Amino acid sequence: MNWFILALLAGTASNFFNIFNRSSLKEKGDSTVYAWWFEVIRFIVFRIIFLPQHILPQHVEDYFWLLLLGINEAVSVYFFMRSHQLTDLSLSTFIVKLQLIWTPLIAFVFIGERLSLLDYGAIGIILIGIFIAIYSKKMKSDKGIVITFISSLFIALNAVFTKKVTGISSTPFIIMMMSLPSIFILPLLMKNSYKRIVTISKKTFLQCLSGSISNIIAMFLAINAIRLGSTSKVSAVYQGMMVISLLYSVIVLKERRQLWQKVIGVVVILLGLYVLSQ
């Protein structure tokens, strides 16, 4: 199976992750505790998967990159869940795709990854589609939009750091190390953490579990896609599958602000994906 198919499947699974997140966090959800439970579930699942493989990194430098990936993940998941709490899924889905700007730049700086002019042009088309969909005069004053912008930067860093560590160990171990720092860092950001963790367990644990399973599938496929293809191209395809989240947000969640802008944006994004797949 080639990188493009893996990235398509990963992006599809990721959409279900976003849908579960927004459905659980909309209005008064506890985004920090939700993020903590997500990382705990993901760590446990991949710890079980890792046991029969048991491939550990060989060099001290490898652990440095894994630690950097884990710390970045803690920051990333905090802002990512906050964005789902504060922003319509149909809007946050587009904004987080701005990581497509950051990923090629960061990939060039950290791992020397270069793309062809056609590939950069395709990513540019996708970005134009995103800006068509999200443009609003109120963008600068919307707290949710600002947080989602920040989230997109750290998600791009995650993609590049993941590419850096793909040759270090097996996929389960990489994802375990990605989740581990969050398990210790996120409770430090909570007041009355024990009470809040117990409370969300009673209210939205099943949604969190469902979202985590969707993300586990997405991450497993995405990391294997990154092993086979360039980080920037995989990220573009992965994020381009946001059309599923858009349809769900409009039809089920009734989030219909700037509807025609979003529809036009989707068409442009799909055009960019087509060019990128050639």
LORO-797186 format. One line per 8 residues: number of its first residue (from 1); their letters; for each residue x, y, z of C-alpha. Coordinates in pm, 1 decimal. Each point is the difference from the previous one (the first is absolute). Last residue first. Example, Ala and Ser with C-alpha at 12.3 -4.5 7.8 and 13.67 -1.06 7.14 Angstrom:
<mifis>
2	SA	1367.0:-106.0:714.0  -137.0:-344.0:66.0
</mifis>
This chain:
<mifis>
278	QSLVYLGL	-16.9:1300.5:-945.0  -139.8:-11.0:357.4  94.8:360.5:71.5  -201.1:127.1:-298.4  -310.0:-185.9:119.4  49.0:122.8:355.3  18.7:359.5:-122.7  -326.3:-42.3:-193.0
270	LIVVVGIV	-160.1:-147.6:312.0  109.9:310.1:193.2  -156.3:231.9:-260.7  -332.8:-185.9:19.3  12.0:1.2:380.9  58.2:377.3:7.3  -301.6:57.8:-224.3  -213.8:-200.0:244.3
262	KQWLQRRE	147.6:182.3:300.9  -67.2:342.6:-150.0  -352.7:-114.1:-81.0  -63.8:-99.5:361.6  143.0:313.3:164.3  -179.9:-98.3:323.2  -179.8:-332.0:-30.5  87.4:-190.3:316.8
254	KLVIVSYL	-315.3:-216.2:22.0  183.8:-271.5:200.5  -139.3:-281.4:-219.0  -8.1:134.9:-358.9  253.0:285.5:10.8  245.8:-148.1:251.7  -22.5:-347.6:-154.5  60.1:129.0:-354.7
246	LSIVMMGQ	297.3:206.8:113.4  151.1:-287.1:197.0  -10.6:-219.7:-312.0  152.7:276.0:-217.6  296.2:2.5:238.6  165.1:-265.3:-219.8  243.5:268.7:-114.3  181.8:-24.6:331.6
238	YVASVKST	135.7:-347.9:-70.2  72.7:84.3:-364.6  197.8:313.2:92.7  171.4:-168.9:295.3  116.6:-288.2:-221.5  138.6:247.9:-253.1  188.3:204.2:261.4  142.5:-300.2:184.9
230	SGLRIANI	134.3:-166.0:-315.8  -106.1:-355.5:-74.2  54.1:-360.8:114.7  77.7:41.4:372.5  -245.2:292.0:10.1  -276.7:-233.7:-120.3  92.5:-244.9:278.7  -25.9:283.8:250.5
222	ALFMAIIN	-337.8:102.9:-144.0  -149.0:-351.0:9.3  87.1:-57.6:365.5  -100.8:356.1:87.9  -341.5:-26.4:-168.1  -82.5:-337.4:157.9  98.3:127.0:344.8  -190.1:323.3:-69.3
214	SISGSLCQ	-325.0:-186.6:-67.5  54.3:-210.7:311.7  60.0:316.5:202.2  -319.9:160.7:-129.7  -201.6:-306.1:99.6  161.3:-3.7:345.5  -63.8:372.8:43.2  -362.3:-46.0:-104.4
206	LFTKKSIT	-32.9:-287.1:248.7  166.9:208.2:272.5  -237.6:293.2:-44.7  -199.1:39.9:319.9  114.4:-239.9:271.5  368.3:4.9:-87.8  -29.3:377.0:-43.6  -81.8:32.0:369.1
198	VIRKYSNK	278.7:-232.0:117.4  263.2:199.7:-189.6  -143.9:327.1:131.5  8.6:-116.3:361.0  358.8:-123.6:-30.6  117.0:317.9:-177.0  -137.0:245.2:255.5  165.6:282.1:-196.7
190	MLLPLIFI	150.0:-124.2:-325.3  315.4:102.1:-188.1  224.9:-229.5:204.8  -235.2:-287.5:-93.3  104.6:59.0:-367.5  374.7:-48.5:55.6  13.9:-356.4:139.8  -224.1:-182.2:-250.9
182	SPLSMMMI	112.4:242.9:-270.6  362.3:-119.0:37.3  -104.0:-362.8:-81.4  -204.1:56.1:-316.9  275.7:42.2:-261.3  211.7:-265.0:171.0  -281.9:-250.4:-41.3  -51.5:116.0:-360.1
174	IFPTSSIG	366.6:-66.6:-84.0  -8.0:-338.6:176.8  -306.7:-112.6:-198.8  156.1:114.6:-334.4  319.7:-201.2:47.4  333.6:166.7:75.7  250.0:263.0:-111.6  -66.7:19.9:-374.3
166	TVKKTFVA	-334.9:174.1:42.6  152.4:247.2:248.2  64.9:296.8:-232.3  -327.2:-50.1:-187.4  -182.5:26.0:332.8  191.0:320.4:79.5  -124.7:144.2:-330.1  -364.0:-98.7:52.8
158	NLAIFLSS	1.7:118.8:361.7  145.2:337.8:-100.8  -293.6:38.7:-242.0  -242.4:-81.3:282.4  174.9:265.7:210.6  -59.2:266.5:-264.3  -362.6:-101.3:-64.4  -79.7:23.4:371.3
150	IFTIVIGK	110.7:363.9:9.1  -246.3:80.4:-282.2  -267.8:-195.2:188.7  60.9:211.3:309.9  -40.1:320.3:-203.9  -321.6:-132.1:-159.0  -147.7:-88.4:338.0  82.7:341.7:140.7
142	DSKMKKSY	-181.1:180.9:-283.2  123.1:360.4:-18.1  241.6:-50.4:-290.9  -249.1:-200.4:-210.0  -285.9:250.4:22.2  38.3:131.2:-357.4  -43.2:-359.0:-123.5  196.7:-229.2:-226.3
134	IAIFIGIL	-25.7:-367.2:98.4  -112.5:-174.2:-319.6  183.0:214.1:-254.2  313.1:-21.6:215.6  -16.4:-379.9:3.6  -50.8:-23.6:-375.3  300.6:225.4:-57.0  198.9:-229.4:228.7
126	IIGIAGYD	-94.2:-304.9:-208.0  111.6:180.7:-316.4  333.4:84.6:166.5  47.5:-366.0:93.5  -48.9:-85.2:-368.0  253.1:266.4:-102.7  253.9:-135.5:249.4  -48.3:-345.3:-153.4
118	LLSLREGI	34.9:137.5:-355.5  318.5:186.7:97.2  146.8:-328.9:123.5  44.8:-66.0:371.0  300.0:31.0:233.4  61.8:-158.0:341.7  312.1:119.9:181.1  -97.5:-168.8:327.8
110	FVFAILPT	-33.4:286.3:250.3  -5.7:316.8:-214.7  -168.5:-145.1:-313.0  -256.7:-190.7:207.3  -76.9:318.4:195.6  -70.5:194.5:-318.9  -192.2:-283.5:-168.9  -209.3:-54.7:318.8
102	WILQLKVI	-76.4:364.3:87.0  -217.0:90.0:-297.5  -186.0:-333.5:1.8  -47.4:57.3:373.8  -258.5:247.2:-122.3  -227.5:-304.4:-9.4  -89.4:79.5:362.5  -202.9:290.8:-135.1
94	FTSLSLDT	-222.1:-212.5:-225.0  -111.4:-254.1:259.7  -30.7:279.5:256.6  -272.1:159.7:-215.9  -228.1:-298.8:-68.1  63.5:-128.4:352.1  -128.5:326.5:145.5  255.3:152.1:237.4
86	LQHSRMFF	37.7:18.8:378.4  12.6:-360.2:124.4  154.3:-142.9:-316.6  268.9:268.9:15.2  65.1:-84.3:363.9  50.4:-364.3:-102.0  268.2:99.9:-251.5  164.1:250.6:235.0
78	YVSVAENI	61.3:-265.2:267.0  77.4:-271.4:-258.0  278.3:209.6:-153.9  163.6:102.7:326.0  16.8:-360.8:120.4  100.0:-118.5:-350.3  293.0:245.2:-3.3  121.2:-152.4:326.1
70	GLLLLWFY	-29.7:-351.4:-145.4  178.4:83.7:-327.7  285.0:166.2:189.7  25.1:-307.9:223.4  13.0:-227.0:-305.8  268.6:221.0:-153.3  208.5:-15.1:318.6  -57.2:-375.8:24.2
62	DEVHQPLI	158.5:-46.7:-342.6  303.8:203.8:105.4  70.6:-259.4:271.0  38.3:-268.3:-269.4  -145.7:-346.6:-66.5  -374.7:60.9:11.1  -208.4:-291.8:130.4  -179.1:-269.2:-202.7
54	HQPLFIIR	-225.6:-200.5:232.5  -226.6:-153.6:-263.3  -222.0:-226.8:215.5  -48.3:270.4:266.4  -54.3:295.7:-236.1  -368.4:-72.8:-72.1  -80.3:0.1:372.7  193.4:322.7:53.9
46	FVIFRIVE	-176.8:138.1:-309.1  -339.3:-45.8:161.3  110.6:133.0:339.7  162.7:313.5:-146.7  -303.7:78.8:-216.8  -236.5:-32.1:294.5  217.9:224.2:218.8  42.1:260.4:-278.4
38	FWWAYVTS	-376.7:23.1:-58.1  -68.8:15.1:372.3  235.7:296.8:33.2  -152.2:182.2:-300.8  -348.3:-39.4:149.3  132.5:133.6:329.6  137.7:307.9:-176.6  -307.9:52.7:-222.3
30	DGKEKLSS	-262.2:-5.0:277.0  -322.5:29.0:-206.2  -236.3:293.1:55.8  -105.9:114.3:-352.0  110.7:-276.4:-238.6  255.8:-230.6:162.0  -160.4:-340.5:-56.6  -144.7:54.2:-349.9
22	RNFINFFN	313.9:192.5:-102.4  231.1:-279.4:109.2  -209.1:-283.3:-148.0  -9.8:179.6:-336.5  372.1:78.2:6.0  91.0:-366.4:60.7  -242.2:-102.4:-274.8  188.6:234.8:-230.0
14	SATGALLA	330.2:-157.7:100.3  -121.0:-336.2:-129.6  -55.8:154.5:-345.1  338.6:173.7:8.2  172.9:-328.5:83.2  -179.2:-175.5:-286.2  104.4:270.5:-246.3  356.8:1.7:136.6
6	LIFWNM	26.7:-378.5:-38.9  -130.5:24.2:-356.7  252.8:273.8:-84.8  294.1:-174.2:171.5  -28.1:-316.0:-211.0  -152.0:-338.6:98.9
</mifis>
